[in-house]
Amino acid sequence: MFSTPRVSVLSNVLMFFILSFYSIYCLTVLYSAIRLGSS
C-alpha cells in the first residue's frame, strides 16, 4: 500500500461528501420531526 498525495486528496473529498450528505440527512430528519410535532 503506497500513500500518494492523490489518495490523500481523494480521501479528503470522500470524507467531505460523507459529512455533507450526513448533515443534509440530519437536517431533513429534524425538519420533518418539527413539522410532525407542530401539526
WOVENPE-V607663 format. One record per run of one state. SS is the DSSP state (2 for helix, 1 for strand, 0 for the rest). FROM is the first residue (numbers start at 1). LEN is the number of residues. Records with the same first field share a line. If there is no record, write none. Layout:
SS: FROM-LEN + FROM-LEN
//
This chain:
0: 1-4 + 39-1
2: 5-34
//
